[in-house]
Amino acid sequence: MTVATASLFGELDDWQAMLDQHGELFVDMVPGSSVAIVPREGSGIQPGKHVAGLKAAGGNGDMLRWEVTAEGMRASLVPYRGFQEAGVDLLFVAEAEVLDKLRGDIGDETLPLMKRQIRAGGIMFFVMRTKYELQDAGYEEFLDSLGLAFLGACR
C-alpha cells in the first residue's frame, strides 16, 4: 500500500474491524459479492457531464473494495481503472470531504454516515447489477441499512 492510498482511505485494519462489527449485514450475501468506494477525484466522472458518459470514463488510483469471502466480508485496496473495469456490484463515488469524514471515524457510525451522505449527494451510488441479481446475491439487508430499499414495497 502506498502512503497516498493509506492517507486516502485510512487503515485497512480499521475498515476490516468495522466490517466485522457489522457482519450480520453480510451473512446472506454470496461469496464474490462486492462493493467499492472510490474518490470522486479519481473516478473519471467529470462535473456537469451526463451520467451516460460514465461508461467511457476512465479512472486512476485505488478503490476500497469490500468483498464477501468464505470468512465473511473482507476489505482490500485494488486498482481503479474506470467505471466499466471496477468489477463490483455496487460502486460508491465519494467527494473528498466525505472520504475525510469516513476515514476520520471508521467504526459504529460509518454506515450511518454513508447513508446520510448518499441522501445529501456527497456519495454517488451506482448499481452495476440488476435488481434481481442483487436480490439473488443477498444484498437486501445491506442496502436496507443504507436506506436503499431496492426491492420496493411489493415483493
VEXNU-94685 format. One record per atom (N, C-alpha, C): x, y, z; residue number from 1; residue in three letters. Coordinates in steps of 0.2 Angstrom, whole numbers, plus 5000, padded with zeros to 4 digits. Atoms other than C-alpha are relative to their C-alpha. Layout:
+------+------+------+-----+---------+
!    x !    y !    z ! num ! residuo !
+------+------+------+-----+---------+
!    X !    Y !    Z ! NUM !     Ala !
...
+------+------+------+-----+---------+
***
This chain:
+------+------+------+-----+---------+
!    x !    y !    z ! num ! residuo !
+------+------+------+-----+---------+
! 5004 ! 4994 ! 5000 !   1 !     Met !
! 5000 ! 5000 ! 5000 !   1 !     Met !
! 5004 ! 5006 ! 5000 !   1 !     Met !
! 4996 ! 4994 ! 5000 !   2 !     Thr !
! 5007 ! 5017 ! 4996 !   2 !     Thr !
! 4997 ! 5005 ! 5005 !   2 !     Thr !
! 5002 ! 4995 ! 4995 !   3 !     Val !
! 5007 ! 5032 ! 5008 !   3 !     Val !
! 4994 ! 5004 ! 4998 !   3 !     Val !
! 5005 ! 4997 ! 5002 !   4 !     Ala !
! 4995 ! 5041 ! 4997 !   4 !     Ala !
! 4993 ! 4997 ! 5001 !   4 !     Ala !
! 5006 ! 5004 ! 4999 !   5 !     Thr !
! 4982 ! 5027 ! 4997 !   5 !     Thr !
! 4999 ! 4999 ! 5008 !   5 !     Thr !
! 5002 ! 5000 ! 4993 !   6 !     Ala !
! 4984 ! 5025 ! 5016 !   6 !     Ala !
! 4997 ! 5006 ! 5003 !   6 !     Ala !
! 5003 ! 4994 ! 4997 !   7 !     Ser !
! 4980 ! 5043 ! 5019 !   7 !     Ser !
! 4993 ! 5001 ! 4997 !   7 !     Ser !
! 5006 ! 4999 ! 5004 !   8 !     Leu !
! 4966 ! 5042 ! 5006 !   8 !     Leu !
! 4994 ! 4997 ! 5004 !   8 !     Leu !
! 5005 ! 5004 ! 4997 !   9 !     Phe !
! 4956 ! 5028 ! 5014 !   9 !     Phe !
! 5001 ! 4999 ! 5008 !   9 !     Phe !
! 4999 ! 5002 ! 4993 !  10 !     Gly !
! 4964 ! 5026 ! 5031 !  10 !     Gly !
! 5003 ! 4993 ! 5000 !  10 !     Gly !
! 4997 ! 5007 ! 4999 !  11 !     Glu !
! 4970 ! 5009 ! 5038 !  11 !     Glu !
! 4995 ! 4995 ! 4998 !  11 !     Glu !
! 5004 ! 5006 ! 5001 !  12 !     Leu !
! 4963 ! 4993 ! 5031 !  12 !     Leu !
! 4998 ! 4996 ! 5006 !  12 !     Leu !
! 5002 ! 5004 ! 4994 !  13 !     Asp !
! 4963 ! 4985 ! 5048 !  13 !     Asp !
! 4994 ! 5004 ! 5003 !  13 !     Asp !
! 5006 ! 4996 ! 4997 !  14 !     Asp !
! 4950 ! 4999 ! 5054 !  14 !     Asp !
! 4994 ! 4998 ! 4996 !  14 !     Asp !
! 5006 ! 5002 ! 5004 !  15 !     Trp !
! 4939 ! 4995 ! 5039 !  15 !     Trp !
! 4998 ! 4993 ! 5001 !  15 !     Trp !
! 5002 ! 5007 ! 4999 !  16 !     Gln !
! 4940 ! 4977 ! 5042 !  16 !     Gln !
! 4997 ! 4999 ! 5007 !  16 !     Gln !
! 5003 ! 5001 ! 4993 !  17 !     Ala !
! 4936 ! 4979 ! 5061 !  17 !     Ala !
! 4992 ! 5003 ! 4999 !  17 !     Ala !
! 5007 ! 4997 ! 5001 !  18 !     Met !
! 4920 ! 4990 ! 5055 !  18 !     Met !
! 4996 ! 4994 ! 4997 !  18 !     Met !
! 5004 ! 5005 ! 5003 !  19 !     Leu !
! 4915 ! 4976 ! 5043 !  19 !     Leu !
! 4998 ! 4994 ! 5004 !  19 !     Leu !
! 5001 ! 5005 ! 4995 !  20 !     Asp !
! 4917 ! 4963 ! 5056 !  20 !     Asp !
! 4995 ! 5001 ! 5005 !  20 !     Asp !
! 5005 ! 4997 ! 4995 !  21 !     Gln !
! 4907 ! 4973 ! 5068 !  21 !     Gln !
! 4993 ! 5000 ! 4997 !  21 !     Gln !
! 5006 ! 5000 ! 5004 !  22 !     His !
! 4893 ! 4974 ! 5055 !  22 !     His !
! 4999 ! 4993 ! 4996 !  22 !     His !
! 5000 ! 5006 ! 5004 !  23 !     Gly !
! 4895 ! 4956 ! 5049 !  23 !     Gly !
! 4993 ! 4997 ! 4999 !  23 !     Gly !
! 5007 ! 5003 ! 5001 !  24 !     Glu !
! 4876 ! 4952 ! 5051 !  24 !     Glu !
! 4997 ! 5003 ! 4994 !  24 !     Glu !
! 5002 ! 4998 ! 5007 !  25 !     Leu !
! 4873 ! 4963 ! 5036 !  25 !     Leu !
! 5002 ! 4996 ! 4994 !  25 !     Leu !
! 4997 ! 5004 ! 5006 !  26 !     Phe !
! 4883 ! 4952 ! 5025 !  26 !     Phe !
! 4999 ! 4993 ! 5000 !  26 !     Phe !
! 5000 ! 5008 ! 4999 !  27 !     Val !
! 4879 ! 4934 ! 5031 !  27 !     Val !
! 4996 ! 4997 ! 4994 !  27 !     Val !
! 5004 ! 5003 ! 5005 !  28 !     Asp !
! 4866 ! 4932 ! 5017 !  28 !     Asp !
! 5003 ! 5001 ! 4993 !  28 !     Asp !
! 4997 ! 4999 ! 5007 !  29 !     Met !
! 4877 ! 4938 ! 5003 !  29 !     Met !
! 5005 ! 4994 ! 4998 !  29 !     Met !
! 4996 ! 5006 ! 5002 !  30 !     Val !
! 4885 ! 4925 ! 4992 !  30 !     Val !
! 5008 ! 5002 ! 4999 !  30 !     Val !
! 4993 ! 4998 ! 5002 !  31 !     Pro !
! 4904 ! 4924 ! 4990 !  31 !     Pro !
! 5001 ! 5003 ! 4993 !  31 !     Pro !
! 4999 ! 4997 ! 5006 !  32 !     Gly !
! 4911 ! 4935 ! 4977 !  32 !     Gly !
! 4996 ! 5007 ! 4999 !  32 !     Gly !
! 5004 ! 4994 ! 5000 !  33 !     Ser !
! 4898 ! 4949 ! 4980 !  33 !     Ser !
! 5005 ! 5005 ! 5003 !  33 !     Ser !
! 4996 ! 4995 ! 4998 !  34 !     Ser !
! 4907 ! 4965 ! 4981 !  34 !     Ser !
! 4998 ! 5007 ! 4999 !  34 !     Ser !
! 5001 ! 4993 ! 5001 !  35 !     Val !
! 4906 ! 4984 ! 4983 !  35 !     Val !
! 5006 ! 5004 ! 5001 !  35 !     Val !
! 4994 ! 4996 ! 4999 !  36 !     Ala !
! 4918 ! 4998 ! 4982 !  36 !     Ala !
! 4999 ! 5007 ! 5001 !  36 !     Ala !
! 5000 ! 4992 ! 4999 !  37 !     Ile !
! 4922 ! 5016 ! 4987 !  37 !     Ile !
! 5005 ! 5002 ! 4996 !  37 !     Ile !
! 4995 ! 4996 ! 5004 !  38 !     Val !
! 4931 ! 5027 ! 4975 !  38 !     Val !
! 5000 ! 5007 ! 5001 !  38 !     Val !
! 5000 ! 4993 ! 4999 !  39 !     Pro !
! 4936 ! 5045 ! 4977 !  39 !     Pro !
! 4997 ! 5003 ! 4994 !  39 !     Pro !
! 5003 ! 4996 ! 5006 !  40 !     Arg !
! 4926 ! 5057 ! 4965 !  40 !     Arg !
! 5006 ! 5002 ! 4996 !  40 !     Arg !
! 4994 ! 4997 ! 5004 !  41 !     Glu !
! 4943 ! 5065 ! 4960 !  41 !     Glu !
! 5003 ! 4995 ! 4995 !  41 !     Glu !
! 4996 ! 5005 ! 5004 !  42 !     Gly !
! 4950 ! 5049 ! 4953 !  42 !     Gly !
! 4995 ! 4995 ! 4996 !  42 !     Gly !
! 5005 ! 5004 ! 5003 !  43 !     Ser !
! 4933 ! 5042 ! 4947 !  43 !     Ser !
! 4999 ! 5000 ! 4992 !  43 !     Ser !
! 5001 ! 4999 ! 5007 !  44 !     Gly !
! 4934 ! 5049 ! 4929 !  44 !     Gly !
! 4993 ! 5003 ! 4999 !  44 !     Gly !
! 5006 ! 4996 ! 5001 !  45 !     Ile !
! 4917 ! 5057 ! 4932 !  45 !     Ile !
! 5001 ! 5007 ! 5000 !  45 !     Ile !
! 4998 ! 4992 ! 5000 !  46 !     Gln !
! 4918 ! 5075 ! 4926 !  46 !     Gln !
! 4994 ! 5004 ! 5002 !  46 !     Gln !
! 5006 ! 4996 ! 4998 !  47 !     Pro !
! 4907 ! 5088 ! 4934 !  47 !     Pro !
! 4996 ! 5003 ! 4994 !  47 !     Pro !
! 5005 ! 4997 ! 5005 !  48 !     Gly !
! 4892 ! 5093 ! 4924 !  48 !     Gly !
! 4999 ! 4996 ! 4994 !  48 !     Gly !
! 5001 ! 5005 ! 5006 !  49 !     Lys !
! 4893 ! 5078 ! 4912 !  49 !     Lys !
! 4995 ! 4996 ! 5001 !  49 !     Lys !
! 5005 ! 5005 ! 4999 !  50 !     His !
! 4879 ! 5067 ! 4909 !  50 !     His !
! 5002 ! 4993 ! 5002 !  50 !     His !
! 4998 ! 5007 ! 4997 !  51 !     Val !
! 4880 ! 5050 ! 4918 !  51 !     Val !
! 5001 ! 4995 ! 4994 !  51 !     Val !
! 4999 ! 5005 ! 5005 !  52 !     Ala !
! 4878 ! 5041 ! 4901 !  52 !     Ala !
! 5008 ! 5000 ! 4998 !  52 !     Ala !
! 4993 ! 5000 ! 5002 !  53 !     Gly !
! 4896 ! 5047 ! 4898 !  53 !     Gly !
! 5005 ! 4996 ! 5005 !  53 !     Gly !
! 4997 ! 5004 ! 4995 !  54 !     Leu !
! 4901 ! 5037 ! 4913 !  54 !     Leu !
! 5003 ! 4994 ! 4998 !  54 !     Leu !
! 4997 ! 5006 ! 5003 !  55 !     Lys !
! 4904 ! 5021 ! 4903 !  55 !     Lys !
! 5006 ! 5001 ! 4997 !  55 !     Lys !
! 4994 ! 4999 ! 5003 !  56 !     Ala !
! 4918 ! 5029 ! 4894 !  56 !     Ala !
! 5005 ! 5003 ! 5005 !  56 !     Ala !
! 4996 ! 4997 ! 4996 !  57 !     Ala !
! 4925 ! 5037 ! 4909 !  57 !     Ala !
! 5006 ! 4995 ! 5003 !  57 !     Ala !
! 4995 ! 5004 ! 4997 !  58 !     Gly !
! 4942 ! 5031 ! 4914 !  58 !     Gly !
! 5001 ! 5002 ! 5007 !  58 !     Gly !
! 4999 ! 4998 ! 4993 !  59 !     Gly !
! 4949 ! 5032 ! 4932 !  59 !     Gly !
! 5007 ! 4998 ! 5001 !  59 !     Gly !
! 4993 ! 5002 ! 4998 !  60 !     Asn !
! 4965 ! 5031 ! 4941 !  60 !     Asn !
! 5000 ! 5000 ! 5008 !  60 !     Asn !
! 4999 ! 5001 ! 4992 !  61 !     Gly !
! 4971 ! 5027 ! 4959 !  61 !     Gly !
! 4997 ! 4993 ! 5002 !  61 !     Gly !
! 5002 ! 5006 ! 4997 !  62 !     Asp !
! 4964 ! 5014 ! 4970 !  62 !     Asp !
! 4993 ! 5001 ! 5003 !  62 !     Asp !
! 5007 ! 5000 ! 4997 !  63 !     Met !
! 4947 ! 5009 ! 4977 !  63 !     Met !
! 5000 ! 4996 ! 5006 !  63 !     Met !
! 5001 ! 5004 ! 4994 !  64 !     Leu !
! 4942 ! 5002 ! 4994 !  64 !     Leu !
! 4995 ! 4995 ! 4998 !  64 !     Leu !
! 5004 ! 5006 ! 5001 !  65 !     Arg !
! 4934 ! 4985 ! 4990 !  65 !     Arg !
! 4998 ! 4996 ! 5006 !  65 !     Arg !
! 5002 ! 5005 ! 4995 !  66 !     Trp !
! 4923 ! 4975 ! 5002 !  66 !     Trp !
! 4997 ! 4994 ! 4996 !  66 !     Trp !
! 5002 ! 5005 ! 5004 !  67 !     Glu !
! 4921 ! 4958 ! 4995 !  67 !     Glu !
! 4998 ! 4994 ! 5005 !  67 !     Glu !
! 5002 ! 5005 ! 4996 !  68 !     Val !
! 4912 ! 4943 ! 5003 !  68 !     Val !
! 5004 ! 4994 ! 4998 !  68 !     Val !
! 4996 ! 5006 ! 5001 !  69 !     Thr !
! 4923 ! 4928 ! 5005 !  69 !     Thr !
! 4997 ! 4994 ! 5005 !  69 !     Thr !
! 5002 ! 5005 ! 4995 !  70 !     Ala !
! 4921 ! 4911 ! 5015 !  70 !     Ala !
! 5000 ! 5002 ! 5007 !  70 !     Ala !
! 4999 ! 4997 ! 4993 !  71 !     Glu !
! 4927 ! 4921 ! 5030 !  71 !     Glu !
! 4996 ! 5006 ! 5002 !  71 !     Glu !
! 5004 ! 4994 ! 4999 !  72 !     Gly !
! 4915 ! 4935 ! 5028 !  72 !     Gly !
! 5002 ! 5006 ! 4996 !  72 !     Gly !
! 4998 ! 4995 ! 5004 !  73 !     Met !
! 4916 ! 4952 ! 5021 !  73 !     Met !
! 5007 ! 5003 ! 5001 !  73 !     Met !
! 4993 ! 4999 ! 4999 !  74 !     Arg !
! 4934 ! 4957 ! 5018 !  74 !     Arg !
! 5002 ! 5007 ! 4996 !  74 !     Arg !
! 4998 ! 4993 ! 5003 !  75 !     Ala !
! 4942 ! 4975 ! 5015 !  75 !     Ala !
! 5007 ! 4999 ! 4996 !  75 !     Ala !
! 4993 ! 5000 ! 5003 !  76 !     Ser !
! 4956 ! 4977 ! 5002 !  76 !     Ser !
! 5000 ! 5006 ! 4996 !  76 !     Ser !
! 4999 ! 4995 ! 5005 !  77 !     Leu !
! 4963 ! 4990 ! 4991 !  77 !     Leu !
! 5002 ! 4997 ! 4993 !  77 !     Leu !
! 4999 ! 5003 ! 5007 !  78 !     Val !
! 4963 ! 4987 ! 4972 !  78 !     Val !
! 5000 ! 5006 ! 4996 !  78 !     Val !
! 5000 ! 4995 ! 5005 !  79 !     Pro !
! 4967 ! 4997 ! 4957 !  79 !     Pro !
! 4993 ! 5002 ! 4997 !  79 !     Pro !
! 5006 ! 4997 ! 5003 !  80 !     Tyr !
! 4953 ! 5008 ! 4950 !  80 !     Tyr !
! 5002 ! 5002 ! 4993 !  80 !     Tyr !
! 4998 ! 4998 ! 5007 !  81 !     Arg !
! 4954 ! 5009 ! 4931 !  81 !     Arg !
! 4994 ! 5003 ! 4996 !  81 !     Arg !
! 5005 ! 4997 ! 5004 !  82 !     Gly !
! 4937 ! 5016 ! 4927 !  82 !     Gly !
! 4993 ! 4996 ! 5002 !  82 !     Gly !
! 5007 ! 5002 ! 4999 !  83 !     Phe !
! 4918 ! 5013 ! 4929 !  83 !     Phe !
! 4999 ! 4993 ! 4997 !  83 !     Phe !
! 5002 ! 5007 ! 5003 !  84 !     Gln !
! 4917 ! 4998 ! 4917 !  84 !     Gln !
! 5005 ! 4995 ! 5002 !  84 !     Gln !
! 4995 ! 5005 ! 4998 !  85 !     Glu !
! 4933 ! 4990 ! 4924 !  85 !     Glu !
! 4999 ! 4999 ! 5008 !  85 !     Glu !
! 5000 ! 5001 ! 4992 !  86 !     Ala !
! 4928 ! 4991 ! 4943 !  86 !     Ala !
! 4998 ! 4993 ! 5002 !  86 !     Ala !
! 5001 ! 5007 ! 4999 !  87 !     Gly !
! 4921 ! 4973 ! 4943 !  87 !     Gly !
! 4997 ! 4999 ! 5007 !  87 !     Gly !
! 5003 ! 5001 ! 4994 !  88 !     Val !
! 4910 ! 4976 ! 4958 !  88 !     Val !
! 4992 ! 5001 ! 4999 !  88 !     Val !
! 5007 ! 5000 ! 5001 !  89 !     Asp !
! 4891 ! 4975 ! 4961 !  89 !     Asp !
! 4997 ! 5007 ! 5001 !  89 !     Asp !
! 5002 ! 4994 ! 4998 !  90 !     Leu !
! 4889 ! 4992 ! 4969 !  90 !     Leu !
! 5006 ! 5005 ! 5000 !  90 !     Leu !
! 4995 ! 4996 ! 5000 !  91 !     Leu !
! 4900 ! 5007 ! 4967 !  91 !     Leu !
! 4998 ! 5007 ! 5003 !  91 !     Leu !
! 5002 ! 4994 ! 4997 !  92 !     Phe !
! 4900 ! 5022 ! 4979 !  92 !     Phe !
! 5006 ! 5005 ! 4998 !  92 !     Phe !
! 4995 ! 4995 ! 5002 !  93 !     Val !
! 4909 ! 5038 ! 4972 !  93 !     Val !
! 4999 ! 5005 ! 5005 !  93 !     Val !
! 5000 ! 4996 ! 4994 !  94 !     Ala !
! 4913 ! 5049 ! 4987 !  94 !     Ala !
! 5004 ! 5007 ! 4999 !  94 !     Ala !
! 4996 ! 4993 ! 5000 !  95 !     Glu !
! 4918 ! 5068 ! 4987 !  95 !     Glu !
! 5006 ! 4999 ! 5005 !  95 !     Glu !
! 4994 ! 5000 ! 4996 !  96 !     Ala !
! 4935 ! 5071 ! 4995 !  96 !     Ala !
! 4998 ! 5002 ! 5008 !  96 !     Ala !
! 5002 ! 4999 ! 4993 !  97 !     Glu !
! 4927 ! 5079 ! 5011 !  97 !     Glu !
! 4996 ! 4994 ! 5004 !  97 !     Glu !
! 5004 ! 5006 ! 4997 !  98 !     Val !
! 4916 ! 5064 ! 5014 !  98 !     Val !
! 5005 ! 4994 ! 5001 !  98 !     Val !
! 4995 ! 5005 ! 4999 !  99 !     Leu !
! 4931 ! 5052 ! 5012 !  99 !     Leu !
! 5004 ! 5002 ! 5007 !  99 !     Leu !
! 4997 ! 4998 ! 4994 ! 100 !     Asp !
! 4939 ! 5063 ! 5025 ! 100 !     Asp !
! 4996 ! 4998 ! 5007 ! 100 !     Asp !
! 5005 ! 5001 ! 4994 ! 101 !     Lys !
! 4924 ! 5061 ! 5037 ! 101 !     Lys !
! 5000 ! 4992 ! 5001 ! 101 !     Lys !
! 5000 ! 5007 ! 4999 ! 102 !     Leu !
! 4924 ! 5042 ! 5034 ! 102 !     Leu !
! 5006 ! 4998 ! 5003 ! 102 !     Leu !
! 4994 ! 5002 ! 4997 ! 103 !     Arg !
! 4942 ! 5040 ! 5037 ! 103 !     Arg !
! 5002 ! 5002 ! 5007 ! 103 !     Arg !
! 4999 ! 4998 ! 4994 ! 104 !     Gly !
! 4942 ! 5050 ! 5052 ! 104 !     Gly !
! 4996 ! 4997 ! 5006 ! 104 !     Gly !
! 5004 ! 5003 ! 4995 ! 105 !     Asp !
! 4929 ! 5040 ! 5061 ! 105 !     Asp !
! 4997 ! 4993 ! 4997 ! 105 !     Asp !
! 5002 ! 5006 ! 5002 ! 106 !     Ile !
! 4929 ! 5022 ! 5055 ! 106 !     Ile !
! 4997 ! 4996 ! 5006 ! 106 !     Ile !
! 5002 ! 5004 ! 4995 ! 107 !     Gly !
! 4918 ! 5012 ! 5066 ! 107 !     Gly !
! 4992 ! 5000 ! 5000 ! 107 !     Gly !
! 5007 ! 5001 ! 4999 ! 108 !     Asp !
! 4900 ! 5012 ! 5073 ! 108 !     Asp !
! 4996 ! 5005 ! 4995 ! 108 !     Asp !
! 5003 ! 4995 ! 5004 ! 109 !     Glu !
! 4895 ! 5027 ! 5063 ! 109 !     Glu !
! 5001 ! 5001 ! 4993 ! 109 !     Glu !
! 4998 ! 5000 ! 5007 ! 110 !     Thr !
! 4902 ! 5023 ! 5046 ! 110 !     Thr !
! 4995 ! 4999 ! 4996 ! 110 !     Thr !
! 5006 ! 5002 ! 5005 ! 111 !     Leu !
! 4887 ! 5015 ! 5038 ! 111 !     Leu !
! 4995 ! 5006 ! 5001 ! 111 !     Leu !
! 5005 ! 4994 ! 5000 ! 112 !     Pro !
! 4875 ! 5029 ! 5045 ! 112 !     Pro !
! 5003 ! 5006 ! 4997 ! 112 !     Pro !
! 4997 ! 4994 ! 5003 ! 113 !     Leu !
! 4887 ! 5042 ! 5039 ! 113 !     Leu !
! 4999 ! 4999 ! 4992 ! 113 !     Leu !
! 5001 ! 5001 ! 5007 ! 114 !     Met !
! 4887 ! 5034 ! 5022 ! 114 !     Met !
! 4993 ! 5001 ! 4998 ! 114 !     Met !
! 5007 ! 4999 ! 5002 ! 115 !     Lys !
! 4868 ! 5033 ! 5022 ! 115 !     Lys !
! 4998 ! 5008 ! 5000 ! 115 !     Lys !
! 5001 ! 4993 ! 5000 ! 116 !     Arg !
! 4867 ! 5052 ! 5026 ! 116 !     Arg !
! 5003 ! 5003 ! 4994 ! 116 !     Arg !
! 4996 ! 4997 ! 5006 ! 117 !     Gln !
! 4880 ! 5056 ! 5013 ! 117 !     Gln !
! 4997 ! 4998 ! 4993 ! 117 !     Gln !
! 5003 ! 5002 ! 5007 ! 118 !     Ile !
! 4871 ! 5046 ! 4999 ! 118 !     Ile !
! 4994 ! 5005 ! 5000 ! 118 !     Ile !
! 5006 ! 4996 ! 5001 ! 119 !     Arg !
! 4855 ! 5056 ! 5003 ! 119 !     Arg !
! 5002 ! 5007 ! 4999 ! 119 !     Arg !
! 4998 ! 4993 ! 5001 ! 120 !     Ala !
! 4864 ! 5073 ! 5004 ! 120 !     Ala !
! 5004 ! 5001 ! 4993 ! 120 !     Ala !
! 4997 ! 4999 ! 5007 ! 121 !     Gly !
! 4873 ! 5070 ! 4987 ! 121 !     Gly !
! 5008 ! 4999 ! 5001 ! 121 !     Gly !
! 4993 ! 5000 ! 4999 ! 122 !     Gly !
! 4891 ! 5068 ! 4995 ! 122 !     Gly !
! 5003 ! 4993 ! 4998 ! 122 !     Gly !
! 4999 ! 5006 ! 5003 ! 123 !     Ile !
! 4891 ! 5050 ! 4989 ! 123 !     Ile !
! 4996 ! 4998 ! 4995 ! 123 !     Ile !
! 5004 ! 5002 ! 5006 ! 124 !     Met !
! 4885 ! 5045 ! 4972 ! 124 !     Met !
! 5000 ! 4992 ! 5000 ! 124 !     Met !
! 5002 ! 5007 ! 5000 ! 125 !     Phe !
! 4878 ! 5027 ! 4971 ! 125 !     Phe !
! 4999 ! 4997 ! 4994 ! 125 !     Phe !
! 5001 ! 5003 ! 5006 ! 126 !     Phe !
! 4880 ! 5016 ! 4956 ! 126 !     Phe !
! 4999 ! 4993 ! 5001 ! 126 !     Phe !
! 5002 ! 5007 ! 5000 ! 127 !     Val !
! 4871 ! 4999 ! 4954 ! 127 !     Val !
! 5003 ! 4997 ! 4993 ! 127 !     Val !
! 4997 ! 5003 ! 5006 ! 128 !     Met !
! 4881 ! 4988 ! 4942 ! 128 !     Met !
! 4997 ! 4993 ! 4998 ! 128 !     Met !
! 5004 ! 5006 ! 5001 ! 129 !     Arg !
! 4869 ! 4973 ! 4943 ! 129 !     Arg !
! 4993 ! 5002 ! 5000 ! 129 !     Arg !
! 5007 ! 4999 ! 5000 ! 130 !     Thr !
! 4851 ! 4971 ! 4940 ! 130 !     Thr !
! 4997 ! 4999 ! 5007 ! 130 !     Thr !
! 5003 ! 5001 ! 4993 ! 131 !     Lys !
! 4839 ! 4971 ! 4955 ! 131 !     Lys !
! 4999 ! 4993 ! 5002 ! 131 !     Lys !
! 5001 ! 5007 ! 4999 ! 132 !     Tyr !
! 4836 ! 4953 ! 4953 ! 132 !     Tyr !
! 5007 ! 4996 ! 5002 ! 132 !     Tyr !
! 4993 ! 5003 ! 4998 ! 133 !     Glu !
! 4855 ! 4949 ! 4953 ! 133 !     Glu !
! 5002 ! 5002 ! 5007 ! 133 !     Glu !
! 4998 ! 4998 ! 4993 ! 134 !     Leu !
! 4857 ! 4959 ! 4969 ! 134 !     Leu !
! 4996 ! 4996 ! 5005 ! 134 !     Leu !
! 5004 ! 5004 ! 4995 ! 135 !     Gln !
! 4842 ! 4950 ! 4977 ! 135 !     Gln !
! 5003 ! 4993 ! 5001 ! 135 !     Gln !
! 4998 ! 5007 ! 5000 ! 136 !     Asp !
! 4849 ! 4933 ! 4972 ! 136 !     Asp !
! 5007 ! 5000 ! 5004 ! 136 !     Asp !
! 4994 ! 4999 ! 4997 ! 137 !     Ala !
! 4866 ! 4939 ! 4979 ! 137 !     Ala !
! 5000 ! 5001 ! 5008 ! 137 !     Ala !
! 5001 ! 4999 ! 4993 ! 138 !     Gly !
! 4859 ! 4943 ! 4996 ! 138 !     Gly !
! 5001 ! 5007 ! 5002 ! 138 !     Gly !
! 4999 ! 4993 ! 4998 ! 139 !     Tyr !
! 4860 ! 4962 ! 4996 ! 139 !     Tyr !
! 4995 ! 5004 ! 5004 ! 139 !     Tyr !
! 5005 ! 4997 ! 4997 ! 140 !     Glu !
! 4844 ! 4966 ! 5004 ! 140 !     Glu !
! 5001 ! 5004 ! 5007 ! 140 !     Glu !
! 4998 ! 4998 ! 4993 ! 141 !     Glu !
! 4850 ! 4968 ! 5022 ! 141 !     Glu !
! 5005 ! 5006 ! 5000 ! 141 !     Glu !
! 4995 ! 4994 ! 5001 ! 142 !     Phe !
! 4865 ! 4979 ! 5017 ! 142 !     Phe !
! 4997 ! 5006 ! 4997 ! 142 !     Phe !
! 5003 ! 4994 ! 5003 ! 143 !     Leu !
! 4855 ! 4990 ! 5006 ! 143 !     Leu !
! 4995 ! 5004 ! 5004 ! 143 !     Leu !
! 5005 ! 4998 ! 4996 ! 144 !     Asp !
! 4841 ! 4992 ! 5018 ! 144 !     Asp !
! 5004 ! 5005 ! 5006 ! 144 !     Asp !
! 4996 ! 4996 ! 4995 ! 145 !     Ser !
! 4855 ! 4998 ! 5031 ! 145 !     Ser !
! 5002 ! 5007 ! 4998 ! 145 !     Ser !
! 4998 ! 4993 ! 5003 ! 146 !     Leu !
! 4860 ! 5012 ! 5019 ! 146 !     Leu !
! 4994 ! 5004 ! 4998 ! 146 !     Leu !
! 5006 ! 4996 ! 5002 ! 147 !     Gly !
! 4842 ! 5017 ! 5016 ! 147 !     Gly !
! 4998 ! 4999 ! 4993 ! 147 !     Gly !
! 5001 ! 5001 ! 5007 ! 148 !     Leu !
! 4842 ! 5010 ! 4999 ! 148 !     Leu !
! 4996 ! 4993 ! 4998 ! 148 !     Leu !
! 5005 ! 5006 ! 5001 ! 149 !     Ala !
! 4827 ! 4998 ! 4998 ! 149 !     Ala !
! 4999 ! 4999 ! 4993 ! 149 !     Ala !
! 5000 ! 5000 ! 5007 ! 150 !     Phe !
! 4829 ! 4992 ! 4981 ! 150 !     Phe !
! 4994 ! 4995 ! 4998 ! 150 !     Phe !
! 5005 ! 5005 ! 5002 ! 151 !     Leu !
! 4815 ! 4978 ! 4981 ! 151 !     Leu !
! 4993 ! 5003 ! 5000 ! 151 !     Leu !
! 5006 ! 4996 ! 5000 ! 152 !     Gly !
! 4801 ! 4991 ! 4984 ! 152 !     Gly !
! 4995 ! 4997 ! 5005 ! 152 !     Gly !
! 5004 ! 5003 ! 4995 ! 153 !     Ala !
! 4786 ! 4988 ! 4995 ! 153 !     Ala !
! 4996 ! 4994 ! 4998 ! 153 !     Ala !
! 5003 ! 5006 ! 5002 ! 154 !     Cys !
! 4778 ! 4975 ! 4984 ! 154 !     Cys !
! 5005 ! 4994 ! 4998 ! 154 !     Cys !
! 4995 ! 5005 ! 5001 ! 155 !     Arg !
! 4788 ! 4959 ! 4984 ! 155 !     Arg !
! 4996 ! 4994 ! 4997 ! 155 !     Arg !
+------+------+------+-----+---------+
***
